[in-house]
Amino acid sequence: MLRIYNTLTNKKEIFKPITPGFVKMYVCGMTVYDYCHLGHARVMIVFDIIYRWFKILGLKVSYVRNITDIDDKIINKSINQKIPINEITNFFIDAMHNDEIALGVLSPTLEPKATEYIESILNIIEKLHNKGIAYISKNGDINFSVRSFKKYGILSGKNINQLKSGELDINKHDPLDFVLWKASKDKDPIDSKWNSKYGLGRPGWHIECSAMSHSSLGLPLDIHGGGPDLKFPHHENEIAQSESAFDCLLANTWIHCGPLMMGKEKMSKSVGNFFTIRQIIGYEDILNKNFVINKREAEMLRFFIVRSHYRSIQTYSQEHLIDAQNSLDKLYRVLNIEGADLDVNFTIKWDNYFAKKFENAMNDDFNTPIAISVLFELASEINRNKSINNILILKNLAKILGLLQQDPKSYFKLPTRYSINYNVNINKLNDEEIEKLILARYIAKKENRYIDADKIRNFLLSNSISLEDTIDGNTIWSRI
């Protein structure tokens, strides 16, 4: 029985979909004005794991993750770089999708863009205006009256009378009110303006998600999720708008992942303390003008995120990435034996000891650290008995987490920057050179020239190439 921590009630609850067998899940996605950073990677992967587990449980999932393709940051970039808005957003949407593919993130059922839902946005604004909950300000903006929603603060636990609103705004009835529709200014690009009965303008950030969730899934949602910084004010404002407009709950269950920290601060573009996903998992090929993904490093990043509980505070450091790479390598070494690639149609039997332990962990609020520990427990058992059946169980349990699906031999031939032995001067030998040296070592051993064979092994080791001689006389090599 699946239990999920609901941030609306601040407790674990048995998850019961509104419609038995079906799940409606909406997750706030990216604002596409730049490359995604590691905090975004955590949101992507956390909800990918949840999506995968729902499907393992036999549930039919409608998973909607939106794209914010109009906001102040995008507009400012368009003005500063003199590039049309859709060129900027389309470029970074493609980059985001490439990052997701590299990280093994499954595509959501639907990925709506805010600009595709202007009519729906205006319909909600009109509902709120007709109810007297929204009002037209002196500058032409349409604002939401926060104090008209008596439940305001229900998600964040904030007391409306204790909230600080910053500078006084003469265009608002109350400093806490927020914008639903921004009246256009003369300097705004033409592609940031839409016609409405209220005049030219564009939507506010919060109303976009209310429109997309309602139009794509209908209310109430089973699950609404997102990053930790969205709980307030974004999700609080979504609740106020949606429930005021449609007179029903926005969502039964709210899921928020924890923050990714750089030292003592949350990783954030606004602070400037961030790494992009691309910086961690690949490099720009300047000559061929493309981005090259390192699949070994990409899976390491996924492993790094999955081995922490999604609600925990997770800290980024180079040392943590190195530890994640070494841990993932240990699991792949277990798979690097003959027969491990057989029976791709293997089906997990959930009464198996390891499978049951894994299932219990995932049903306990998606406890991936415990699930990962089951993989290592299983790996230890495989090291003892070399059971092909256990290897297949390991691979298929790991698949649920999006791990261990690469060919081990190919995996270990990829260099990694996240090894304790890595420096810029190693890994210069190419695959063909390595294979020739291994053949030369094989011949030396056949001819009893063991000193020469050891010299070759030591030379390869000095170039961060590890050799493993198998019982059938073959040699497996890997970059370390």
C-alpha positions in Angstrom: 0.0 0.0 0.0 1.5 3.3 -1.1 2.0 6.1 1.4 2.9 9.6 0.3 4.0 12.6 2.4 1.4 15.3 1.6 2.8 18.8 2.1 -0.8 20.1 2.4 -1.3 18.1 5.6 2.3 17.6 6.6 1.9 13.9 7.1 2.2 10.6 5.3 -1.1 9.4 3.9 -2.3 6.3 2.1 -2.6 7.3 -1.6 -6.0 6.7 -3.1 -6.6 8.1 -6.6 -9.9 10.0 -7.1 -10.7 7.6 -9.9 -9.5 4.0 -9.0 -6.7 2.9 -11.3 -6.0 6.4 -12.7 -3.7 9.2 -11.5 -3.8 12.8 -12.6 -0.4 14.4 -11.8 0.6 18.0 -12.6 4.2 19.2 -12.0 5.5 22.7 -12.4 8.2 22.6 -15.1 11.0 24.9 -16.3 11.1 28.5 -17.3 13.0 28.2 -20.6 15.4 31.2 -20.8 18.6 29.3 -20.0 20.1 25.9 -19.6 18.8 23.7 -16.8 20.8 23.5 -13.6 21.2 20.7 -11.1 18.3 21.8 -9.0 16.1 21.3 -12.1 17.7 17.9 -12.6 16.5 16.9 -9.1 12.9 17.9 -9.9 13.0 16.1 -13.3 14.4 12.9 -11.7 12.2 12.9 -8.6 9.0 13.1 -10.5 10.3 10.7 -13.1 10.8 8.1 -10.3 7.3 8.7 -9.0 5.9 8.4 -12.5 7.7 5.1 -13.0 6.6 3.7 -9.7 2.9 4.5 -10.4 3.2 2.5 -13.6 4.8 -0.4 -11.8 1.8 -0.4 -9.5 -0.4 -0.8 -12.5 -1.9 2.7 -12.4 -2.7 4.6 -15.6 -1.0 8.0 -15.2 -1.7 11.3 -16.9 1.5 13.1 -16.1 1.5 16.8 -17.1 4.6 18.9 -16.7 4.3 22.5 -18.0 6.7 24.8 -19.8 6.8 28.5 -18.9 7.6 30.1 -22.2 6.7 33.7 -21.4 7.9 35.7 -18.4 10.0 38.7 -17.5 13.3 36.9 -17.7 12.5 35.6 -21.2 11.3 39.0 -22.3 14.4 40.8 -21.0 16.6 38.3 -22.8 14.7 38.9 -26.0 15.2 42.6 -25.7 18.9 42.5 -24.6 19.9 40.0 -27.3 17.5 41.3 -30.0 16.2 37.7 -30.6 12.5 36.8 -31.0 11.0 35.1 -27.9 10.1 31.9 -29.6 13.7 31.4 -30.9 15.0 31.7 -27.3 12.3 29.4 -25.8 12.5 26.8 -28.6 16.3 26.6 -28.3 16.2 26.0 -24.5 13.2 23.6 -24.8 15.4 21.5 -27.1 18.3 21.7 -24.7 16.1 20.7 -21.8 14.8 17.7 -23.7 18.3 16.6 -24.5 19.3 16.9 -20.8 16.3 14.8 -19.9 17.1 12.1 -22.4 20.7 12.0 -21.1 19.4 11.6 -17.5 17.0 8.8 -18.5 13.9 10.9 -17.7 10.7 9.6 -19.4 8.6 12.1 -21.3 5.5 13.2 -19.5 2.1 12.5 -21.0 1.7 16.1 -22.0 4.0 19.1 -21.9 1.9 22.2 -22.3 3.4 25.7 -23.0 1.8 28.7 -21.3 1.5 30.6 -24.6 -0.8 27.9 -25.9 -3.3 28.5 -23.2 -3.9 32.3 -23.4 -7.7 31.7 -24.0 -8.0 29.5 -21.0 -6.0 31.9 -18.9 -8.4 34.8 -19.9 -11.4 32.7 -19.2 -10.3 32.1 -15.6 -9.4 35.7 -15.1 -12.9 36.7 -16.4 -14.5 34.2 -13.9 -12.5 35.8 -11.0 -13.3 39.3 -12.2 -17.0 38.5 -12.4 -16.9 37.1 -8.9 -15.3 40.3 -7.6 -12.2 38.4 -6.6 -10.0 40.0 -9.3 -9.9 43.7 -10.1 -8.5 46.1 -12.7 -5.8 48.4 -11.3 -5.0 51.9 -12.3 -2.1 50.8 -14.7 -4.3 48.3 -16.5 -3.0 45.2 -14.7 -5.6 42.7 -13.3 -4.8 41.6 -9.8 -6.1 38.9 -7.5 -7.4 40.0 -4.1 -5.6 37.7 -1.7 -7.8 38.5 1.3 -10.9 37.4 -0.6 -9.6 33.8 -0.3 -10.1 32.8 3.3 -8.0 29.7 3.1 -4.9 31.6 1.9 -1.8 30.1 3.6 -3.3 26.6 3.8 -0.3 25.0 2.0 2.6 27.1 3.3 1.2 27.5 6.8 1.7 31.2 6.6 -0.5 33.6 8.5 -1.9 36.2 6.1 -1.7 38.9 8.8 2.0 38.3 9.3 3.1 38.3 5.7 5.4 41.1 4.5 4.7 42.3 1.0 7.6 44.7 0.3 7.1 48.2 -1.1 3.7 49.8 -1.3 2.2 49.5 -4.8 -0.5 52.2 -5.6 -1.9 49.8 -8.3 -2.9 47.2 -5.7 -5.8 47.4 -3.2 -3.6 45.4 -0.8 0.2 44.9 -1.0 -0.3 41.1 -0.8 -2.4 41.0 -4.0 -0.7 39.5 -7.1 -1.0 40.0 -10.8 -3.1 37.8 -13.1 -2.7 39.8 -16.3 0.1 42.3 -17.0 -0.9 45.3 -19.1 1.6 45.7 -22.0 4.1 48.6 -22.0 5.4 50.4 -25.1 8.9 48.9 -24.7 7.6 45.3 -24.6 8.3 43.1 -27.6 5.3 42.6 -29.9 5.6 38.8 -29.4 4.9 39.3 -25.7 1.5 40.9 -26.2 -1.9 39.3 -26.5 -5.3 40.9 -27.2 -7.9 40.7 -24.5 -11.1 42.5 -23.4 -8.8 44.2 -20.8 -6.4 45.4 -23.4 -3.0 44.2 -24.7 -1.1 42.2 -22.1 0.4 38.9 -21.0 -0.4 36.4 -18.2 1.1 36.5 -14.8 3.1 33.4 -13.8 0.7 31.9 -11.3 -2.4 32.0 -13.5 -0.6 30.1 -16.2 -0.4 26.9 -14.2 -4.0 27.2 -13.0 -5.1 27.3 -16.6 -2.8 24.5 -17.8 -3.7 22.1 -15.0 -7.4 22.7 -15.3 -7.5 22.5 -19.2 -5.2 19.4 -19.5 -6.4 17.3 -16.5 -9.5 18.8 -14.9 -9.9 19.4 -11.2 -9.3 18.2 -8.6 -5.8 16.8 -9.4 -4.6 13.7 -7.6 -1.2 15.1 -7.2 0.4 18.6 -7.7 4.2 18.8 -7.4 7.2 20.9 -7.9 10.4 22.2 -6.4 10.8 23.4 -2.8 10.8 27.1 -3.6 7.4 26.9 -5.4 5.4 26.1 -2.2 5.1 29.8 -1.5 4.1 31.9 -3.1 3.5 30.1 -6.5 1.6 27.1 -5.3 -0.3 29.0 -2.6 -1.4 31.5 -5.3 -2.4 28.6 -7.6 -4.7 27.2 -4.9 -6.2 30.6 -4.3 -6.9 31.2 -8.0 -8.1 27.8 -9.0 -10.3 27.1 -6.0 -11.8 30.5 -6.2 -12.6 30.1 -9.9 -13.8 26.5 -9.9 -15.2 26.0 -6.4 -13.3 22.8 -5.8 -10.0 21.6 -4.5 -7.0 22.1 -6.8 -5.2 18.9 -5.6 -5.7 16.2 -3.0 -2.0 15.6 -2.5 1.0 18.0 -2.8 4.5 16.7 -3.3 7.6 19.0 -3.0 11.1 17.8 -3.3 13.9 19.1 -1.1 16.4 21.8 -2.1 19.8 21.1 -3.6 22.4 23.1 -1.7 25.8 24.6 -2.6 27.4 24.9 0.8 24.9 26.7 3.0 22.9 28.2 0.1 20.3 26.8 -2.2 21.5 26.3 -5.7 19.9 29.1 -7.7 20.5 31.1 -10.9 19.4 34.3 -9.1 22.2 33.8 -6.6 24.7 32.6 -9.3 25.8 29.5 -7.3 24.9 26.8 -9.8 26.1 24.2 -12.2 24.2 23.4 -15.4 23.4 19.8 -16.1 25.6 20.0 -19.2 28.6 21.1 -17.2 28.4 17.8 -15.2 27.5 15.2 -17.9 29.4 16.3 -21.0 31.2 18.9 -22.9 30.9 21.3 -25.9 32.6 20.0 -29.0 33.7 23.3 -30.4 35.0 21.9 -33.7 31.8 20.0 -34.6 29.5 22.6 -32.9 27.6 20.1 -30.8 27.2 19.0 -27.2 28.7 15.5 -26.4 27.0 13.6 -23.6 29.0 11.2 -21.5 26.5 8.4 -20.6 28.6 7.2 -17.7 28.6 10.7 -16.1 25.0 11.2 -16.9 23.9 8.1 -15.1 26.2 9.0 -12.2 24.3 12.3 -11.8 21.0 10.4 -11.8 22.4 8.0 -9.2 23.6 11.0 -7.1 20.1 12.4 -7.0 18.2 9.1 -6.5 20.3 7.9 -3.5 18.9 10.8 -1.4 15.3 10.8 -0.3 13.4 13.3 -2.5 12.3 15.4 0.5 15.7 15.7 2.1 18.1 18.6 1.8 20.8 17.4 -0.7 24.2 19.0 -0.9 26.3 19.2 -4.0 30.0 18.8 -4.0 32.7 17.3 -6.3 33.4 14.8 -3.6 29.8 13.7 -3.5 29.8 13.2 -7.3 33.0 11.2 -7.1 31.5 9.0 -4.4 28.4 8.5 -6.5 30.5 7.5 -9.5 32.5 5.0 -7.5 29.3 3.5 -6.0 27.6 3.2 -9.4 30.7 1.6 -10.8 30.6 -1.1 -8.0 27.1 -2.0 -9.2 28.1 -2.2 -12.8 31.1 -4.4 -12.0 28.6 -7.0 -10.6 26.9 -7.1 -13.9 30.2 -7.5 -15.8 30.0 -11.3 -15.9 29.0 -13.8 -18.6 25.3 -14.3 -18.9 24.3 -11.0 -17.3 22.8 -9.8 -20.5 20.4 -12.7 -21.1 16.6 -12.9 -20.8 15.6 -9.3 -21.5 11.9 -10.3 -20.9 12.6 -11.3 -17.3 9.6 -10.5 -15.0 10.2 -9.6 -11.3 8.4 -11.9 -8.8 7.5 -9.5 -6.0 7.5 -12.3 -3.4 11.3 -12.5 -3.8 13.1 -11.3 -0.6 15.0 -8.5 -2.4 12.0 -7.5 -4.6 9.7 -7.3 -1.6 12.2 -5.2 0.4 12.5 -2.9 -2.6 8.7 -2.6 -3.0 8.2 -1.8 0.6 10.8 1.0 0.4 9.2 2.5 -2.7 5.7 2.3 -1.1 7.0 4.2 1.9 6.9 7.7 0.3 9.3 6.7 -2.5 12.2 5.8 -0.2 14.9 5.5 -2.8 17.8 5.4 -0.4 16.4 2.2 1.1 15.7 0.9 -2.5 19.3 1.7 -3.4 20.6 -0.2 -0.3 18.6 -3.2 -1.5 20.5 -3.1 -4.8 23.8 -3.2 -2.9 22.6 -6.0 -0.7 21.7 -7.9 -3.8 25.1 -7.1 -5.4 26.8 -8.5 -2.4 24.8 -11.7 -2.7 25.7 -11.9 -6.4 29.4 -11.5 -5.6 29.1 -14.6 -3.4 27.0 -16.9 -5.6 27.2 -15.5 -9.2 23.5 -16.2 -9.6 22.3 -15.1 -13.0 18.7 -15.0 -11.6 19.9 -12.5 -9.0 21.6 -10.4 -11.6 18.4 -10.2 -13.6 16.5 -9.2 -10.4 19.2 -6.5 -9.8 18.9 -5.1 -13.4 15.2 -5.1 -13.3 14.8 -3.4 -9.9 17.4 -0.9 -10.9 15.5 -0.2 -14.2 12.6 1.1 -12.1 15.0 3.8 -10.8 16.4 4.4 -14.3 19.7 2.8 -13.5 22.1 0.0 -14.7 20.7 -0.3 -18.2 23.9 0.3 -20.1 26.2 -2.5 -21.3 28.8 -2.8 -18.6 31.7 -3.2 -21.0 30.7 -0.1 -22.9 30.0 1.7 -19.7 33.5 1.1 -18.3 35.2 2.2 -21.6 33.8 5.7 -21.1 36.1 8.1 -19.3 34.8 9.9 -16.2 35.9 13.1 -14.6 34.4 11.8 -11.3 37.1 9.3 -10.4 39.6 9.7 -7.6 42.3 8.9 -10.2 41.2 11.4 -12.8 43.3 14.3 -13.9 43.6 16.2 -17.2 46.7 14.3 -18.4 45.2 10.8 -18.3 42.7 8.8 -20.5 44.7 9.8 -23.6 44.9 6.2 -24.9 42.1 5.5 -27.4 40.2 2.2 -27.5 42.2 0.7 -30.3 45.5 1.5 -28.6 44.2 -0.2 -25.4 43.1 -3.3 -27.2 46.5 -3.6 -28.9 48.3 -3.4 -25.6 46.0 -6.0 -24.1 46.7 -8.3 -27.0 50.5 -7.7 -26.5 50.1 -8.6 -22.9 48.1 -11.7 -23.7 50.9 -12.9 -26.1 53.6 -12.1 -23.5 51.8 -14.2 -20.9 51.4 -17.1 -23.4 55.2 -16.9 -24.0 55.9 -16.8 -20.2 57.2 -13.2 -20.5 55.5 -12.2 -17.3 57.7 -9.2 -16.6 56.7 -7.8 -20.0 53.1 -8.6 -19.3 53.3 -6.8 -15.9 54.9 -3.8 -17.5 52.0 -3.5 -19.9 49.5 -3.8 -17.1 51.3 -1.1 -15.0 51.5 1.2 -18.1 47.8 0.9 -18.6 47.1 1.5 -14.9 49.3 4.6 -15.0 46.9 5.8 -17.8 43.9 5.0 -15.6 43.0 1.8 -17.4 42.1 -1.1 -15.1 42.4 -4.8 -16.3 40.4 -7.7 -15.0 41.3 -11.2 -16.2 38.3 -13.5 -16.3 38.2 -17.3 -15.6 37.6 -18.0 -19.3 40.9 -16.3 -20.4 39.5 -13.0 -21.5 40.5 -9.6 -20.2 38.0 -6.8 -19.4 39.3 -3.3 -19.3 37.7 -0.1 -17.9 38.7 3.5 -17.4 39.0 4.4 -13.7 
